[in-house]
Amino acid sequence: MELSRRTFTALAGTAALGLALAGSGGAAPGAGGPRVVPTGPPPPVPRADGRRHRVGFDRYSLLVDGRRLVLWSAGLPFHRLPGPSLWRDVLQKLRAHGHNAVSVPVPWNHHSPAPGTYDFTGVRDLNRFLDTAAEEGLYVVLRPGPYLGPDVDAGGLPGWLTAVAGTARTDDPEYLRHADEWLGAVNAIAVRHLYTAGGGTVLLYRIGDGSTAPATDPAGRAHLAHLYAKARADRIDVPVLRAGVLSDGREGGPRAPGVRLGAGHDRTGHLSDLARGITAHDVPTVFGGTAWGWLPGTGGPGPQGSSAPLDEARRPTPELAPLQQFGHLVRTVPDLARLDRADRVRAADRRLTVEHLANPDTGTQVYVVRNDSGERVRSMLPGTGVEVPVTVAPHDVKLLFTGLALGRRKLAYTTAQPLLSMTAGRQDVAVFVGRAGETAQVVLDCETQPEVFRADVEPAWTYDRGRLNVVAPLGEGGLGRVFVDKGDSDVPLVLLFADDATALRLWPYETPSGSLLVYGPAMLRSATLRGSTVHLVGDVVGETGVEVWGPRGITDVTWNGHPVRTYVGRAGSLVMEGMVPDAPDVPLPELGGWRRRSGNPESRPDFDDSAWTVADRTASRSSTPVPGDGPVLFADDYGFHYGDVWYRGRLTDTRGITSVSLSYSTGPHGLLMAWLDGRPLGTHRMPAPDGDTADRGTWTATATFTVPAELREPGRHVLSVLVRPMQHDGDERTRDAYKAARGLTAAAFGGGAPDVEWRIQGAAAPDRARGPLNNGGLHGEREGWHLPGHDDRDWRPVDLPHGERRQGVAWYRTGFRLDVDPELDASVGLVLEDDPERAYRVQVFLNGWNMGQYLNDAGTGRTFVLPNGILRTRGANTLALAVLSDGTTPAGPGTVRLKLLGAARGGVPVEPVETRDAVDPAGS
């Protein structure tokens, strides 16, 4: 909910801003060994400050320079955001929404196109990413694998590893030789960014995918031990996460705190984890990114970031609310970093379960109240000190406190979850949050009656027998404000009340001069204090006001470089006069001027394949058996690991041949097309995964086609086969799943056994900018038809929608220009829509970058996010579509249009992504 005019014009008053300097606390190990670290302020925002830092842990939490830290890490797969300028945008959004760390997987296959070759430039610039994370004040949990899990092709293992000796994720010496070389390349970068040395903010190092190796798996256990030893040998001196457990390498070292790898998005999960003593949380898919190229794992060709709290277009969604609330809470309420189990508590209504914890230093009591029923439950909580009924929504959890210090005052109890507690200037600020429509009740212990002012009409208050009772409906009128002054303290306390949507407009920020809190905009990116002015930088989507609680002496505010007039509100804040205007509409052009060209000359019998690789091997490293009569036809064995693969088999005589049977192996949604002497024999597609097969990583089938009678004759014949292999298997349950064959596995003929000489062709050598997973082996890709610089003037003009019934490949190209206001951050998508009865698929290329695959008959449409940087928002763009159709129905493309996914005033400066638009053809 953005701030309304009514809210801002209603705020008036004369409360002054004050001063708050960050305190110090914590304890360091003494000469006689580590001692208990008491509850105190968390460590300051991390930076690459060049100073030595101590990083350790005890059974309660991580310890950074003698201060307790609750780790709240968000997964950020930077390989799924192919625009280095946008890394800063997403990092700022994660920090603003409460995360203090990012978990960064580094896929081996993304950086290594061949054995011994490692590329950390351009969109793979790990050094730049780690620098940016440090600049934005975020810790890093680095994940170099080697295996990362099934959401990336082969679990992140490189394609070339399928064709070499050794079994991954074991102590096989051949595998470890390659893995050590990879980890050495990553660690050489990581060691320069370790927080312990002050070179960066890498706080933890995670090996493998987090899975354990049981005692019955000595090879797996030896593998994990080897990876740990490799990290230490490469001078990685931060704590290591292995098998989901923190380790510092010392025998008899401290007991580690609870760690959650794979924390969920809803509050039920992470609050329940808190009740179990977990203080290191990693939420793996806060930003899922764009499944571009052939990077996606065997989960399917769709976008992997479409349902993430920070969506594929980098837009915050309502699903961020519980993550933001938890992050701000554990950052500003240090009591949660050290909790012990306390006396058992039972709710009056047994549909509620209560976990009772207590901080041994502060005496704060914490109650995790869970409702697993499908009904709203209202119940008393005897023995907690909460004197009124508590309401918990169906399948929800509430975190309640008693005895919590809110600055200089004490909370007796509350029925709403605290969002944050901080000091801004000469006043303390506490925010309480809950679902819209609920009523928050906050009770303070006050021996002396304070003065209470309501800045909004919704809250109400009473004082009776040493307690101030404040009641506020949540979600009515936006933010509710109550100003508490005098009484037991000379420091005022501002109580703020918000529902989930309103809380997503509250932005705490720490500066060297103290903390501040901003309410109103869609996002706060930074706050800088110079003299008496606070300079705010952030995003605005809808018209909004801006309200600031800040350090002492701040009298002026700028927003995105523009001064704004303010007055002092009744809740002790600086309130903007007027409103910041919303983001304007962004006009997008219609896509016209299409040109078309057929794209499967390999199916013609006279096609020159003399430069292709002869497929004549008789043995393979694959886990797929080689047919007894050979040869090996597996694409990986010939160096073609990603994208489409062509085969051409020369037959000397087809007399008596009635059919051809082609066996092939792919990931989900694989495809095979066959031609004999240029005549289509047919297309076979792997069935769509269903509930029983959704986790199947490898699919095998045999497609049998009838040979037309007129082609059963002596002489030279050519069998052409196109296979779309899709992903390599990344199944974590089977160590050699990644070695399952891709492409053709065998060919047999009904009515005879002709001699066949096979040749194979896949992707050309990758260009340096886009990397090994961008291109496949389609003729148009090898010839550069997807690149902006290709001359398509001799292509045939067509209008879309377009339909033709043919088996094969057709390419469509057009160009368009954008002229987006440089002060706007506009996210643009490409929408493809058509009749789902039409069977075809499209590979989408923007300015030469493979943005993913569209399966028309798998749904009614799909939107491809076009990342800024690859998309020129102020310039010319080239769009190329490679359409594969089976000839059974008219094939598209249908409707193809640009769509504005979102726009905000603000954002970050975006540089064009580096490209080199020359690809050496690997044969025509």
Buried (B, 14 or more C-beta within 10 A) or exposed (E): BBBBEEBBEBBEBEBBBBBBEBEEBBBEEEEEEBEEBBBBBBBBBBBBBEEEBEBBBBEBBBBBBBBBBBBBBBBBBBBBBBBBBBBBBBBBBBBBBBBBBBBBBBBBBBBBBBBEEBBBBBBBBBBBBBBBBBBBBBBBBBBBBBBBBBBBBBBBBBBBBBBBEBBBBBBBEEBBEBBBEBBEBBBBBBBBBBBBBBBBBBBBBBBBBBBEBEEEBEEBBBBBBBBBEBBEEBEBBBBBBBBBBBBBEEEEBBEBBBBBBBBBBBBBBBBBBBBEBBBBBBBBBBBBBBBBBBBBBBBBBBBBBBBBBBBBBBBBEEBBBBBBBBBBBBBBBBBBBBBEEBEEBBBEBEBBBBBBBBBBBBEBBBBBBBBBBEEEBEBBBEBBBBBBBBBBBEEBBBBBBBBBBBBBBBBBBBBBBBBBBBBBBBBBBBBBBBBBEBBBBBBBBBEEBBEBBBBBEBBEBEBEEEBBBBBBBBBBBBBBBBBBBBBBBEBBBBBBBBBBBBBBBBBBBBBEBBBBBBBBBBBBBBBBBEEEBBBBBBBBBBBBBBBBBBBBBBBBBBBBEEEBEBBBBBBBBBBBEBBBEBBEEBEBEEBEEBBBBBBBBBBEBEBEBEEBBEBEBEEBBBBBEBBEEBBBBBBBBBBBBBBBBBBBBBBEBBEEBBEBEBBBBBBBBBBBBBBBBBBBBBBBBBEEBEEEEEEBBBBBBBBBBEBEEEEBEEEEBBBBBBBBBBBBBBBBEBBBBBBBBBBBBBBBBBBEEBEBEBBBBBBBBBBBBBBBBBBBBBBBBBBBBBBBEBEBEEBEEBEBBBBBEBBBBBBBBBBBEBEBBEEBBBBBBBBBBBBEEBBBBBBBBBBBBBBBBBBBBBEEEBBBBBBBBBBBBEEEBBBBBBBBBBBEBBBBBBEBBBBBBBBBBBBBEBEBBBBEBEBEEBBE
